Amino acid sequence: MSKSLPYSMKDVHYDNAKFRQRSFFKVITQNMLTSNRKRECVKCTTGKFLTLLMICGLAYLMLTRMSSIHPSTDSTAKNAGDQHGEKLIVDGSGRLGRLWRKPPRLPPLLTPDEITSRNRTIHKSGNLNVELDWKARQQRVKEAFIHAWLGYKNYAMGYDELMPLSHRGVDGLGGLGATIIDALDTAMIMGADEVINEAGSWIEKILPERIDGKGQVNLFETTIRIMGGLLSAYHLSGGEQGSNASQNGTKPVVYLENARKLADHLLVAFTSSPSAIPFSDVVLHDRSAHPAPDGLSSTSEVSTLQLEFNYLSSLTGDPKYSLESMKVLEHLKTLPKVEGLVPIYISPHSGEFSGENIRLGSRGDSYYEYLIKVWLQNQGSNLTYLHNMYEESIKGVKHLLVRKSVPNGLVFVGELPYGPQGSFSPKMDHLVCFLPGTLALGATKGITKEKAMRENLLSFEDLENLKLAEDLAMTCVEMYSVTSTGLAPEIAYFNMEGESDSGPGGGNKDSKYAKDIIIKPADRHNLLRPETVESLFFLFRITEDPKYVLM
């Protein structure tokens, strides 16, 4: 068993008080009790009397003002940023009102048990009310999506991303209109016809020229976002069934043709490499490829291309896309591993792993995810080695990387930055939250738990992995709940047995796990990553437990 990696928070100065809701009364009394004037006032009876009078007066004003501002129901108090309440606070008392302005209130965070209890209550209230509730939620999600799309369309149409504060577009992913293509399948699922038409028209008229004319793109990002988005659009628009879009809409074949065109440009990353490991970057306009500046590729990136390339071969009948991408996994099968775990870097020149850093976060994550997904995609073919690699890797994860936090025992997945003989780090990227969904998918092979158990398809190890999936999903949810904003950090650390140092938490002191999770200042940002939501989706579909919908 590897030793714990020592880490210290003593050099990190962080004032958590900005997340605490302290009353104006507490601020005044604390300042008085810690100021030099305290010693002068308490020397005489008059000073004591005046101090007490001022405190009582302030308390009376506060209570009077609160009763005038909040005469309505509790629902007003529970809604953050209520416009009417904000107006009262700002306008009602002038400068004193601004001084007393309260921070936004957060919605109540429910424990999994409370969620389950609430769900039972909802279902008992009648199916009609439940259906109306979910329809309303769906509509609010759709409205948020449309709002985001309109902002992008108005200020950054054709660029990869919108910078929301400066109202301008940037091309951070090579200039292929990543937001348009990435959002298209979501629009199709939601039935957002206007977005579908606008995105489809742009893809048909603009994208082909960009594929031929743009410069450097990353093989991995372009495959999963652009090619994957186009293939999803083809599937959802009925292309596989020979369906055509409406008279004014984009035909499904347009999405497939552009996916194939892009793949033909990307293939050079495989064919120009001296090994089975592709180069990381492609120059589209001259169909050339080259490695990253350090000469290495990320293990996760080279092993997270196969679903898309396999599917393209299946649709077009051309095996070259699948053959080139699957060479990577066939080669990885032959390389030495640590109980199924692999370092996060690999050299396209030598075809060998580089370094000893093992983690399921950035640069390592989707290697493990695609082992089981590519195997499921190609069941019936001679790819049992992928399932074997997956099973071995999960055993290695449980043996070497899974730990529990103190004091409350959250299950988390750490890292081995110096390999199996080095120290263990209690660091967990948000990216690791892909693992609960992957474990659930690997346990039941995509069917429901109830059906798998009825047909006696689950081994003891499958059930153990499903339990681990549920425990890790809870940890991922708590990474959100422990913060004052309700947004998870990019990276979290966990307190472990024997570690004397603790660090800054997320700001939500009401969380049961406030002392288990450490969030360093540099990691206090959220990139809107989808891993936790995807895992909850998988767990809901597989376990059919409604608590995963309400988390």
Secondary structure, DSSP 8 states (H G I E B T S, - for coil): ---B-----TT----GGGGS---HHHHHHHHHHHSTHHHHHTTSHHHHHHHHHHHHHHHHHHHHHHHHH--S-HHHHHSTT-HHHHHHHHHHSHHHHHHT-----------HHHHHHHHHHHHHT-HHHHHHHHHHHHHHHHHHHHHHHHHHHHHHTTSSEEETTTTEEE-SSSSS-HHHHHHHHHHHHHT-HHHHHHHHHHHHHTHHHHHHH--EEEHHHIIIIIIHHHHHHHHHTTGGGT----TTS--HHHHHHHHHHHHHHHTHHHHTSSSSS--SEEETTTTEEE--TTS-EEHHHHTSSHHHHHHHHHHHS-THHHHHHHHHHHHHHHS--BTTB--SEE-TTT-SEES--B-SSTTTHHHHHHHHHHHHHTTTSS-HHHHHHHHHHHHHIIIIIEEE-TTT--EEE-BBTT-TTS-BB-EEEGGGGGHHHHHHHHHHTTS-HHHHHHTT---HHHHHHHHHHHHHHHHHHHHHHTBSSS---SEEEE--TT--------B-TTSTTTTTEE--GGG-------HHHHHHHHHHHHH--THHHH-
